[in-house]
């Protein structure tokens, strides 16, 4: 009897230990799943902000333009580099802001250098520069316009130091969003041309995330959290449409391609409807892709931009 009792006690002990082990399995799976989710979200946040620098292969001299190499600090102390194309100190200045993975000379399909050549013929000073982490400027990461506003503010400071106080900005994609976001905190910007900008980055991320990544949508909030905690980038604040609403008198020319698959064309309508300025205008190029309007219709593009700047800067 004692032997049977001992055997039963042993079996009970084994069963209890087995149950305890079984209880740990769901916990272990949960921890592993959370760890994997955090790891993948961290990787996604890092990928979203990592920039592979594209070399600058052309200069204004290749377009027959005289220019000076310049450098200036961003508002948070990064050294930014660019080109200054001078007309005269009495002429307005157009600051050109490239998009992500581009540089001062080009931004995806947008040949900024060619547009600069076209605009200089109308007597504007032009500043072309590399945003942080791009081209020849300092910095390692892009932030969809969040930190790039400090770069554009540094560029505006530089233009003002040259004695020029009539300033227009033309930006492309991330550069366009940067221009609108910066204008909300910079009265020195008199007008903005926004080519292929988003109105609200969260909307782009929510609607396009699953198309562009293998991760399900429930990762989006975690990726936002990781971007904020790892890199100080608050994606929820990247709302150029809200910036435009804060500046009812700021004239904006919104340009967008009807075939844009990167930032849907509906964002252009939201931006221009957010403006109260009588000079604000929307121009859609039905056949154009992302930042492809100049390539699709170069003559009309220049005409739209010059007509707009002549009304609001001169």
Buried (B, 14 or more C-beta within 10 A) or exposed (E): EEEEEEEEEEEEEEEEEEEEEEEEEEEEEEEEEEEEBEEBBBEBBBEBBEBEBBEBEEBBEEBEBEBEEBBBBBBEEBBBBBBBBBBEEEBBBBBBBBBBBBBBBBBBBBBBBBBBBBBBEBEBBBBBBBBBBBBBBBBEBBBBBBBBBBBBBBBBBBBEEBEBEBBBBBBBBBBBBBBBBBBBEBEBBBBBBBBBBBBBBBBBBEEBBEEEBEBEEEBBEBBBBBBBEBBEBEBEBBBBBBBBBEBEEBBBBBBBBBBBEBBBBEBBBBBBBBBEBEBBBBBBBEEBBBBBBBBBBBEEBBEBBBEBBEEBBE
